Every structure is written in C-alpha cells, then in structure tokens.
C-alpha cells in the first residue's frame, strides 16, 4: 500500500512534468476565405479545424484566423504579418491554388510548417515540393483522375469534357484524360466565372457524347447543373466532388439527383472517426459537414497527433511525426506519399435525397490507395 | 454543325441579350438622367435574386418571390438614393465611383450576414420547367423562352413609359436641363428617387429571373455589371434604344463567339490548342466589339451627338 502510494505520487509528478512540457504554446496561423463568394469553403475548413481542437481540449494551441478575401495580395500581407509579428509556428487554411502558390513557398522557406487543408497545386507536389509543406486534402488532379477511371468502369466511350479556362481547369481536363481511355466528343474551355452555359449545353446536345465530364467549381457549377437539367439533355454527368458538395447541393436542388461524382470523403464512409465527426459537426454547427469541413478536421487532427510527439521548435522531430500521419482520419485509410501528399482511396458517390436534404452516397471505389503523378519529380 | 444548332445558339444569344438589357436599362437611365455612375447596380440585382429565393422558399411560390424581388430591389434602390446617392449628383464621377463601390461591399456583407455564405436554392416555377420543341425541331428550354418574352415586354413598356407618358417627358426633360424643370415646378428630388427605384426594380427583376437558372449567391451581380457597362457604352449612354440594341448585340456576339471560334480555330490547328485559343479569344470578343464601335462612333451607337 505504502509502495503504491509512493508509486502513484511519482507517477503523478511525472505526468505533471510531461504535461508541463506539452503545454508549450503553439501558434497556428490560419489564412482562409471568410468573405465574398467563396466564403462557404473557408468557413467549413475553419469550423472543421476548430471542432477538432475543441474535441481534443487543445488549450496549448493558439489560433490566429484571418480572412484573405480570395485575394493573393491580401493573403501575402497576412502571411507576412503572421510570420514576422505574430511569430506563428504552423500555417494552414488556404482554399485556392493561386493563393497557396503566393503564400506556402514563402512560409516554408522561412522555416514554418505549412499544412494545406485544400489547395494542392501540381507545382508544390513535384519539383517545387518542400520538406515542411504537407497537403492533407489531395493533389489537384486526383479527383479528376478518379472521374476518368470511373468513366472507364462505367463503360463510357465518348466523353464531352468541360472546364473553365484557367490553370486548375486545364489541370482538371489533364487529370481526366490521364485515366479515361475513350474518345472525346468535344473539349470546351469556358470563361472563368461564366454563369450562362446555354451555348455549351447546345453543343453537348449536338455532340453525340455518351458522358459529360465537367469541372466548374462554386457558382459556375450550380448554374451549369440547373441549366443542364432544364435543357432536356439526358447524357449522364460526371464531376469531381466540388460541384456536389454539401454546401452547394441544396442550391442545385433536383437537378443534381443521380449525378456521379468522385471524392476522397463522404459522410457515409463507414468508420468510427467519421461517424463521430459527422454527428458532432452537425450538433455544433447545425448543418451537415462538407468535404472541406472534413479536410479542416483531418488537418487539425494530423497536427495534434504530431504535437503529442514533438514541438515545431524541434523541426526534424515534428516533421517526422507529421510524416507518420498517426491520426484517425475521417477518410479511413490515409498516409503520406514521399512528396507529403496523400495516398488514399477515392470514391464514386451518387447524389441522393435524404428527407428534405440533398446529399451523397458512396456507390463504389474509383481508385484505391491513389497517390499523384508528380511524386517522382519531388526531391526533398 | 447543323442549322438547328446554329439557330438554337442565336436564341441563346438573344436570351442573354434580353437579360443584359434589363440590367443595362436601369444603369443607363440613372446615368443618362442623373449623370451618376452607379457601381452598386449589380448589388440591386443580387438583392432581387435573394428576395425572390427567400420568399419563394418561405411561400413555395416563385411568382410571389418575383413580386417580392421587385419590391425589395425598388425599396433598396429608393433607400440608397435618399440616404447616399442624393449627395453625389453634383460631385465628380470619381466620388460617385468610390461611394457606390463602398455600397457594393456593404450590400454584399449585409446579404451574407442575413442569408449566410452558402448559395440559396431557387428553382424555375413548375409552369415553365422543361424544354419545348419549336418549329423546325429545335428543342429549347421553356424558361429561357419566357425570359426572352418577359424582356421584350419590359422593353416595350419602357419605351412607352419614356416616350408616351408625363413621367417620361419629365425624365427626358430632367436629362437635358434639371434647373429648368425644377423651375417649372417638378419636384426633382422625388423624380430622381422614382427613376432610381425604377432602375433598381429592373435590376431586381433580372436578378430574380436569372437566379432560377444560375446561382443565388453573394457577389453574383459584379460580372453582370461589367457586361451591362459594355452594353451601355456600345449603345450610347442614356439611350434605352441603344441599351436594347447593344444588349442583343453583346448577347449574340458572346454566345456565337464562344460557339464558333473554337470550331474555326479547329480547322487550322490541333483540337486541344484550338479550344484553348478559341475560348480565350471568345472571352475578349465583346471588348473587341466595344472598341470597334467606339472607333467609328465615339459616343456609342445611339449616343447623344452621334
């Protein structure tokens, strides 16, 4: 008994010492889009991230959250401020690839860690990779590649493909073409921000395609889907999850029903972490989580898992801890490839209606343990 | 490329043009009569779309939503005129641009605060859903036909209002000499508020009609506003007729350009490059058109002094 009491005292002293070490404050700078047209995505990433911190009771993590307004110059100013005057240790949050290209390379050059919860431009996956840059979402091409793989397995032979005329749009069509083995009935680049697709839909009708692959993020996708549904054209649509995400499905409405889309996450992925995440997110914020919310949540949990092992001040140990990705992801299997980008399953989902709510259901796996096409070019 | 496809594309261009006319008419009225550049015109378009979506969601009726959008946009327009715009008539255009740009930010963030960051749902009324088959075997969405008809009806109404009514006489008179019509006993303040509210209602109407086929979200007005400015520059500032002709010209040019240019380039180069170059050139086409018009008619097609 006496011995036990002594032992307990020693143990608790040890625990105290350990918790004192762990209580070293970590500053996280989150730059994301919280105002304007693209705010829904940034808000979901932020909310998912904060939910994970709250559930972990992470009082040693200090968050600095700023709004980039989707403008690269604003994002650069914010990152300068965070690095120089706030002295953050880790940065995260950016949604758009052009903003990520403006901020992430500079941040890692100054010795900070950057954990991307969304943007995954090819430049940062290949030759421009960095030992302190981690992407927790996907490399930009991934979901489009999966759409191409799905189109093969669905037996499509002639696709009409469509994307906005800007870098991510071209990457999307490149990604689809990398995997799709059939022919093309047409290839169209639209204006970025275009809202009227009558001309393109008329071409699709006349093209003789047996499938349509499109990448039109945000409001562009809503406009396209609604107009497509009204046009009376009934060629099946395929797209990446971005146009079918929880945040915009309600705005598309019936027009999206039955459409197949590819995603690394879905609210019905069957694992304990994901079930708990969906339930707790809904309870906390009163809405269903989106793809972006799951990415924010996973990013925070990855960071917390590494912080248990090491502090960012010990960069090599912290990096090694991040690389092991020893956390329970909402997506189930998740690990990093050699270029710090995910290797994960990408699913095919179908848009369904549950009661009054439009949402997605997994109907298959498009690609298993899928990495990206740029990893070989990465020399860290 | 078949003839049917070409005719369908011309109809698409006409529909886009008619929608642009609704935006440009209000803008050109306000610019022509009051000499005011109103960058916040796109925000009134957004207000119309949000009012329609919110009321349609609450009542289940698109038509009530449409009525609400007219009321909300006209109300917002009148309120803005009385509180802000009225102070700007005598200032130079730079002050007007600054103040109305601030209004865009205020409107956008207020709407976001009220309705949240996620786009709203607004569907076409069941009465106008689906596609119809036109003579010649052209399949065309009924709702787009309805937009063309509604736009042409509004255009006719506007011509009658400006050309045939007492209010129209006053509006035209205010355009040429505001001091004189004030001296003749017309309440110029109230006239201007009415013109501004009318322009706002037209923008709100356009927003509601288009909201059902596009996305109802914060910032939806700005891209349309740029096109509307192109329209009034082409048509001539202050001219309703110019706005109509300019809008249809822009709508048809843009639609046919997007459709035909990649095909044209495809004849001389490999398809992938042709689509990319064709698409880039197509998005410049209406600005090239604007530049050409300005070379030959510096005040626009129907501008004063042309």
Interface residues (C-beta under 8 A of the other chain):
Chain A: X35 X36 X37 X39 X40 X43 X165 X170 X187 X188 X189 X190 X191 X193 X195 X196 X198 X199 X200 X202 X203 X205 X206 X218 X219 X220 X222 X223 X226 X227 X230 X231 X232 X247 X248 X250 X251 X252 X253 X254
Chain B: X1 X2 X4 X5 X8 X9 X12 X13 X15 X16 X108 X109 X112 X117 X118 X119 X120 X121 X122 X123 X124 X129 X130 X131 X139 X141 X142 X143 X144 X210 X212 X213 X214 X215 X216 X217 X218 X219 X220 X223 X224 X255 X256 X258 X259 X262 X271 X272 X275 X276 X279 X280 X282 X283
